Amino acid sequence: MANKEAEKILKDDLGVKSLRSFPKNINVHYYNDSEYILTMTLSSKAAGLDKGVNMQDNAAAFEAWCFIIKAYTNIKNLKIMLDIDGVVNDRYVGGIPSNGHLGRFLYRILKFKEQYGKWFLLSDELEAMRKNFADFLRRGEFVNNEPSKEAEDDEDVLGTAEGYVEKRFCDDDSDGKEILGFKGKNVVMNRQLPVGLFKDEKSDATAVFTGKKSAIDFWLLYNNELNIYELKAKNKMVGILTEIFFYSNYMRDVYWHKSLETKPNVRICNTKKTDRSYNKLCNGIKNITKITGCILADEFHPLITDAVINIMNHNGTGNELQYDKKQYDLKIDIQVHKKE
């Protein structure tokens, strides 16, 4: 069910058309006395302050809605402020977040403010939480989680269409690399790269982000560029933008710069491991000059256009982070089988 009040503001005041899928769980308020400011208010659950929901959920994917609104509004100087319903800044005063969903949310607002701060604002309460989290990252030492085994190859276990397509893109006997534009090139490619983060050492008690099944769908390393992919099959959703934003920043900070704030403070686990080409990734990423986060789908949500990708690419990272979208044809045998 749509948020009728939000739809009216977005359409009548901001000129954003065809946004009927805007979630009812997000409230918006618009002020234009001195500046054009749209306040977007999430539920506490969407931020992980309560039980938490996945970041790609419509109600939690604030980055996706920000990009879309900025791409479609007729208010050139529109700024968007993020707030949380009923939040007070003592809900997070520093240290290891109470759960991984909150940890990822705090990291997301930190990076989003850093990269889109010309038009993205935080409420006073969220700004206080952001500063507390930045201080936690600045003062701490952290470790990632490396793959513990090879990615699952049993197609009966893979289960979903997305799992199967992901596997086929990465299989040696498929045309996956060629479809992605790397025909005949020497590339390293593998899938299901974990994106956990821990304070000091790996344990449930020290987890900063969600772990276990949280992973980048697949990645491709060629010369001085790393491409990471978020894949969907029969699943049109705006949250794919939030996922690729988080994963791209994670790879930039944790693997490439090994710095979560102002100094190197990330230890990469066991680079001798060969599971999922992990050692090749760790060694090869030292020399890269760019990370491209690519959303890959058989069909995209109609609001995800090139204009949205363009907004994402104006991010103040000096082109270290760029974004792209590619479409594949699910009808032609998933378009990744080699032709006999």
Secondary structure by P-SEA (a helix, b strand, c coil): cccaaaaaaacccccccccccccccbbbbbbccccbbbbbbbccccccccccccccccccaaaaaaaaaaacccccbbbbbbbccccccccccccccccaaaaaaaaaaaaaaaaccccccccaaaaaaaaaaaaaaaacccccccccccccccccccccaaaaaaaaaacccccccccccccccccccccccccccccccccccccccccccccccbbbbcccbbbbbbbbccccccaaaaaaaaaaaaaaccccccccccccccccccccccccaaaaaaaaaccccbbbbbbbcccccccccaaaaaaaaccccccccccbbbbbbccccccccccc
